[in-house]
């Protein structure tokens, strides 16, 4: 099950809320998931394609 990379919330598969989760693929191929709250909070970083370690 996807887990948020920032807050560690676990996604409940099979619900409509699953559609609001964001996934991003790092250059090394690792997939990271973000819950809707963290995705909104980090939208600027996502759009700027800043590396995950910048924080």
C-alpha positions as CSV (number, residue, x, y, z in Angstrom):
1,X,0.0,0.0,0.0
2,X,1.3,3.5,-0.8
3,X,2.5,5.4,2.2
4,X,3.1,9.2,2.2
5,X,6.8,10.0,2.0
6,X,6.4,13.0,4.3
7,X,3.8,12.2,7.0
8,X,3.6,8.4,6.7
9,X,-0.1,8.3,6.2
10,X,-1.2,5.0,4.7
11,X,-3.4,5.1,1.6
12,X,-6.6,3.1,1.8
13,X,-6.6,1.2,-1.6
14,X,-10.0,0.9,-3.3
15,X,-11.5,4.1,-2.1
16,X,-12.2,7.2,-4.2
17,X,-9.6,9.1,-2.0
18,X,-6.9,7.0,-3.7
19,X,-7.3,9.1,-6.8
20,X,-6.1,12.2,-4.9
21,X,-2.7,10.8,-4.0
22,X,0.3,11.9,-6.0
23,X,3.3,9.7,-7.0
24,X,6.6,10.9,-8.2
25,X,9.5,8.9,-9.6
26,X,13.0,9.8,-8.5
27,X,15.9,9.7,-11.0
28,X,17.1,6.4,-9.3
29,X,13.7,4.8,-10.2
30,X,12.3,5.0,-6.6
31,X,8.6,5.9,-6.4
32,X,7.5,8.2,-3.6
33,X,3.9,8.8,-2.7
34,X,2.3,12.0,-1.2
35,X,-1.1,12.2,0.5
36,X,-3.4,15.0,-0.7
37,X,-2.4,17.3,2.3
38,X,1.3,16.9,1.8
39,X,0.9,17.3,-2.0
40,X,-0.8,20.6,-1.5
41,X,1.8,21.7,1.0
42,X,4.7,20.8,-1.3
43,X,3.1,21.8,-4.6
44,X,5.7,24.4,-5.3
45,X,8.6,22.0,-4.7
46,X,6.9,19.4,-6.9
47,X,6.4,21.8,-9.8
48,X,10.0,23.1,-9.5
49,X,11.2,19.5,-9.5
50,X,13.4,20.1,-6.5
51,X,15.2,17.0,-5.2
52,X,13.5,15.4,-2.2
53,X,16.5,16.0,0.1
54,X,16.4,19.8,-0.2
55,X,14.2,20.1,2.9
